[in-house]
Amino acid sequence: MKLCRIGDFNKEKPAIIDKDNNYLDLSPIIKDFNPETLNFNTLSEIKKTDLSKLNKLNPEGRIGACVSKPSKFIGIGLNFKDHAEEQNLPIPKEPIVFSKFTNCITGPNDEIIIPKNSQHTDWEVELGFVIGKKALYVNEDQALDHILGFFLVNDVSERNFQKNKGLTWDKGKGFDTFGPIGPYILTKDEVPDYQKLNMFLELNGKRMQTGNTEKMIFNVKKLVSYMSHCMSLLPGDICCTGTPPGVGENMSPPIFLKEGDKVKLGIDKLGEQIHKVVSHK
């Protein structure tokens, strides 16, 4: 299933995209895709629904973030071997876990806003997943039982705030609009090859990032298990899993986002995002 949210900001309706690419209104069944509804019982209810009786939504309307109000948005740093190598950094021995503050979440085609006094705003195409069942101290062989589906993420990052203003990455990861997710959640049954998906990102039509999820140092099962030994993962929690090489800070000379730029990114089966970059007013 492809699950998404359509509508103006804070007025989105939950929808399912059918095999004919129609966007069908699920609001008679559930109010939203949020921590109360992103679970396997909801998926069972949707499967029982006669989709032909659902109203169509305008696909030309705004597509919102595919998850609403998660309790956590977790990021994983340096999780692609070739990305660590391009930064001349050692391969991590354990996952690097950081937080993206949930205010950063935005839609897959919304504007990316460069923060005030920023000259180092960067891009990162990433595979995301959403939890569908509480996970605490789970083994790797149990990990997939707790994942509801996968989606596309742009882990937008302000490198100066991330790396030069203290010891934590979080302050460079959580600005408004720094967490575009979607356009949809693809339920895990339709992504058996989640560790073999091609990824790309373009800046103003030029390819910057090319990668594949098989290059992850710690795969999705390992990440779920590891994080569940650090915290409870709850339904609706989201995680982005690291980026391939080609980020702006590692260009020679470095390239960072500026007003008027256009960013396009995508992952096999998970759709694409297109963003215009604007400066904070």
C-alpha positions in Angstrom: 0.0 0.0 0.0 1.0 3.6 -0.7 -0.2 5.8 2.1 0.0 9.6 2.0 -1.5 12.8 3.3 -2.9 15.5 1.0 -4.0 19.1 1.8 -2.8 22.4 3.1 -0.4 22.5 6.1 -2.2 21.2 9.3 -5.3 20.4 7.2 -4.1 17.2 5.5 -6.3 14.2 4.9 -5.0 10.6 5.0 -5.1 8.9 1.6 -4.2 5.7 -0.2 -2.9 5.7 -3.7 -4.5 2.9 -5.7 -3.1 0.9 -8.6 -4.4 3.5 -11.1 -2.6 6.3 -9.2 -5.9 7.7 -7.8 -5.6 9.4 -4.4 -8.5 8.1 -2.3 -9.7 9.8 0.9 -9.3 7.5 4.0 -10.7 10.1 6.4 -14.0 8.2 6.8 -11.8 5.3 8.3 -9.1 7.2 10.2 -8.4 10.8 11.0 -4.8 10.9 10.1 -1.5 9.0 9.8 -0.1 9.6 13.3 1.1 7.7 16.3 -2.5 6.6 17.2 -3.1 5.1 13.7 0.2 4.1 12.3 -0.1 0.4 13.3 -0.9 -2.9 11.8 -4.5 -2.9 13.0 -5.0 0.2 10.8 -3.5 -1.6 7.8 -5.9 -4.5 8.4 -8.8 -2.1 8.4 -7.7 -0.5 5.1 -7.3 -3.9 3.5 -10.9 -4.7 4.3 -12.1 -1.4 2.8 -13.8 -1.3 -0.6 -11.6 1.3 -2.2 -14.2 1.9 -5.0 -16.4 3.6 -2.4 -13.8 6.2 -1.3 -13.9 9.7 -2.7 -11.0 10.8 -4.9 -8.7 13.6 -3.8 -7.1 16.1 -6.2 -3.6 14.8 -6.9 -2.6 18.3 -8.0 -3.1 19.5 -4.4 -0.3 19.8 -1.8 1.1 16.5 -0.7 1.9 16.7 3.0 4.5 14.8 5.1 3.5 11.2 5.1 3.6 11.0 8.9 2.0 13.5 11.3 3.3 14.4 14.8 5.7 11.4 15.5 7.0 11.3 19.0 10.6 10.9 17.6 12.5 11.6 14.4 15.8 9.8 14.7 18.8 10.1 12.3 21.7 7.9 11.7 25.1 9.4 10.9 27.9 8.1 8.6 26.0 5.0 7.8 27.3 4.6 4.2 30.8 3.2 3.8 31.5 5.4 0.7 30.1 8.5 2.5 32.5 7.9 5.5 35.4 7.4 3.0 34.7 10.7 1.2 35.0 12.5 4.5 38.2 10.6 5.4 36.5 9.4 8.6 36.8 6.0 10.2 34.0 3.5 9.6 31.8 3.7 12.8 31.9 0.7 15.0 28.4 1.4 16.3 25.6 3.4 14.8 25.8 7.2 15.3 22.3 8.2 16.6 21.0 11.8 16.6 17.7 13.6 16.8 15.9 15.7 14.2 13.5 17.8 16.1 10.0 17.1 14.9 9.3 20.8 13.9 11.5 20.2 10.9 9.0 17.8 9.3 7.5 19.1 6.0 6.1 17.8 2.8 8.0 16.3 -0.2 7.6 19.3 -2.4 7.6 22.1 0.1 10.2 24.9 0.2 13.4 24.4 2.0 14.1 27.5 4.1 17.8 28.5 4.7 18.0 29.6 8.4 19.1 33.1 9.4 22.8 33.6 9.3 23.4 30.3 7.5 25.9 29.8 4.7 26.3 26.0 5.1 22.9 24.4 4.4 23.4 21.0 2.8 21.4 18.1 1.4 21.2 14.3 2.1 19.0 11.8 0.3 18.1 9.0 2.7 15.9 5.9 3.2 13.4 6.4 6.0 11.1 4.0 7.8 8.2 4.3 10.3 7.6 2.1 13.3 4.2 0.2 13.5 4.6 -1.6 16.8 6.4 -0.8 20.0 10.0 -2.0 19.9 12.1 -2.4 23.1 15.1 -4.7 23.3 14.3 -6.5 20.1 16.7 -8.8 18.3 17.7 -8.3 14.7 15.6 -11.2 13.6 12.5 -9.5 15.1 13.2 -6.1 13.8 11.1 -6.1 10.6 8.1 -7.2 12.7 8.1 -3.6 14.1 8.4 -1.7 10.8 5.2 -0.5 9.1 6.8 0.9 5.9 9.5 2.9 4.1 9.7 6.4 2.6 12.0 9.0 1.1 13.8 11.6 3.3 15.9 14.6 2.7 18.0 15.0 5.8 18.7 18.7 5.3 21.6 19.8 7.5 23.3 23.1 8.5 26.9 22.0 8.7 28.3 25.0 10.8 25.6 24.5 13.5 26.1 20.7 13.3 29.8 20.5 13.6 31.2 23.8 15.0 28.8 24.9 17.8 29.3 22.2 20.4 29.6 18.4 20.6 26.1 17.4 19.3 24.8 17.2 15.8 21.2 17.9 16.7 21.3 21.7 16.5 22.2 21.6 12.8 19.5 19.0 11.9 16.3 20.4 13.3 15.6 23.8 11.7 12.1 24.3 10.2 11.7 22.5 6.8 14.9 20.4 7.4 12.9 17.1 7.4 11.0 16.6 4.1 9.4 13.1 4.1 7.4 11.3 1.6 5.6 11.6 -0.9 4.2 8.4 0.6 4.8 5.4 2.9 5.2 2.2 1.0 4.2 -0.7 3.3 7.1 -3.1 3.9 5.4 -6.0 2.1 5.9 -4.1 -1.1 9.6 -3.3 -0.4 11.3 -6.7 0.1 14.5 -5.3 -1.5 14.8 -2.4 0.9 18.5 -3.0 1.2 19.0 -2.8 -2.6 17.4 0.4 -3.6 19.0 3.0 -5.9 19.1 6.6 -4.5 19.9 9.9 -6.2 19.9 13.7 -5.6 20.2 16.5 -8.1 20.9 20.2 -7.5 19.7 22.5 -10.3 19.6 19.5 -12.7 23.1 18.3 -11.9 23.6 14.9 -10.3 25.2 15.2 -6.9 24.4 12.0 -5.1 24.2 8.5 -6.5 24.0 5.5 -4.1 22.3 2.3 -3.1 21.0 1.1 0.3 23.2 -2.0 0.0 26.1 0.3 1.0 24.8 0.8 4.5 27.3 -0.1 7.2 24.5 -1.0 9.7 21.4 -2.3 7.9 17.8 -1.6 8.8 17.4 -4.6 11.0 20.5 -3.7 12.9 19.4 -0.1 13.4 16.0 -1.1 14.8 17.5 -3.6 17.2 20.3 -1.2 18.3 17.9 1.8 18.8 15.5 -0.4 20.7 18.2 -1.0 23.2 18.6 2.8 23.7 14.9 3.8 23.8 11.4 2.5 23.2 10.5 2.9 19.5 6.8 3.7 19.3 4.2 3.5 16.5 4.6 6.5 14.3 8.3 7.1 15.2 10.4 7.7 12.1 14.1 7.2 11.3 16.4 8.2 8.4 19.2 5.8 7.9 22.2 7.7 6.4 23.2 9.1 3.1 25.5 8.1 0.2 28.5 10.3 -1.0 28.0 13.6 -2.8 26.9 16.0 -0.1 27.8 19.7 -0.6 30.4 20.0 2.2 32.6 17.4 0.6 32.7 19.1 -2.9 35.9 20.8 -3.9 35.2 23.6 -3.3 32.2 23.0 -1.0 28.8 23.8 -2.4 25.9 24.8 -0.2 22.2 25.6 -0.8 21.3 29.2 -1.8 18.1 31.0 -2.5 16.6 29.9 -5.9 18.2 26.5 -6.0 16.1 23.5 -7.0 16.7 20.1 -5.3 15.3 16.9 -6.7 15.8 13.5 -5.0 14.4 10.0 -5.2 14.7 6.3 -4.2 13.5 3.3 -6.2 9.8 2.6 -5.5 9.6 5.4 -3.0 8.9 8.3 -5.3 10.6 11.7 -5.7 10.8 15.1 -3.9 11.3 18.5 -5.6 12.1 21.5 -3.5 12.7 25.2 -4.1 15.2 26.8 -1.8 14.4 30.1 -0.2 16.0 32.3 2.5 14.4 33.0 5.8 12.6 36.2 5.7 
